[in-house]
Amino acid sequence: MSLRIGIAGITGRMGRLLAAAVPASGAVLAGGISRTDAETKLPGDAPRCADLAALAGACDVVIDFTHASRAAAHAGVLAGAGVGWVLGTSGLSGTDEAAVDRAARSIPIVYAANFAPGVNLVLALAERMGAALPAEQYDVEILEMHHRQKVDAPSGTAIGIGRAVAAGRGVALEDVMESGRHGHTGPRKTGAIGFAALRGGQVVGEHSLIFAAGTEQIVLTHRAFDRASFADGAVRAAHWLAGRQPGLYGMADVLGMR
């Protein structure tokens, strides 16, 4: 039997791409939920579900790229329904992430800041570079740019890169993160991981990880040209998730990197 995939936020920018990617992968587009008028036709001719609970009842896995404000509620609904969850929403708070962690005790979840394979290779390299390049010698800065409609900053991917570097250095990102510098800030703190966020035009996503020392500089950059790479990665994650034991997984698991 083909995997049945539902899409939360199916009429959004990512939702429309997912609606095309799901059947292309051999799965069944089981339905979608959207805030649009009930008479509006959904992408991919997907059946419209009244709410997330109804969507969960119609599918095996839900792919969710909705707003961060819905994450905690979605976690409760999907955990109660026993349905796998691919979560790509960025900007989650600590409380939201705690709700995701609780849900992962009951259902399998793939939660990722970015589903593009290239970005996940960058994350793996970032951790190794953090471990290899001492904080006393190498300052770390993360620069990201996105389209003008993006509502959260720094991006979830940028924070993911920062967490990877911090993990490599054996520290918590929250203890060393510096974001939005302005005015007379004083000298840079040793070991700080800095963030700068740019917004403009319709840039899909650009992230640069910079290690700057007195004698050399290393820059690792990823540029996304098409959001289809995110949709394809999320659908790949949904296929991988089917039949998994409850737990919180990442794209590194999906890509066989750990």
Stockholm file with secondary structure:
# STOCKHOLM 1.0

chainA/1-258         MSLRIGIAGITGRMGRLLAAAVPASGAVLAGGISRTDAETKLPGDAPRCADLAALAGACDVVIDFTHASRAAAHAGVLAGAGVGWVLGTSGLSGTDEAAVDRAARSIPIVYAANFAPGVNLVLALAERMGAALPAEQYDVEILEMHHRQKVDAPSGTAIGIGRAVAAGRGVALEDVMESGRHGHTGPRKTGAIGFAALRGGQVVGEHSLIFAAGTEQIVLTHRAFDRASFADGAVRAAHWLAGRQPGLYGMADVLGMR
#=GR chainA/1-258 SS CCCEEEEETTTSHHHHHHHHHHHHTTCEEEEEECSSCTTSCCGGGCCBCSSHHHHHHHCSEEEECCCGGGHHHHHHHHHHHTCEEEECCCCCCHHHHHHHHHHTTTSEEEECSCCCHHHHHHHHHHHHHHHHSCTTTCEEEEEEEECTTCCSSSCHHHHHHHHHHHHHHTSCHHHHEEESCCSCCCSCCTTCEEEEEEECTTCCEEEEEEEECSSCEEEEEEEECCTHHHHHHHHHHHHHHTTCCSEEECHHHHTTCC
#=GC SS_cons         CCCEEEEETTTSHHHHHHHHHHHHTTCEEEEEECSSCTTSCCGGGCCBCSSHHHHHHHCSEEEECCCGGGHHHHHHHHHHHTCEEEECCCCCCHHHHHHHHHHTTTSEEEECSCCCHHHHHHHHHHHHHHHHSCTTTCEEEEEEEECTTCCSSSCHHHHHHHHHHHHHHTSCHHHHEEESCCSCCCSCCTTCEEEEEEECTTCCEEEEEEEECSSCEEEEEEEECCTHHHHHHHHHHHHHHTTCCSEEECHHHHTTCC
//
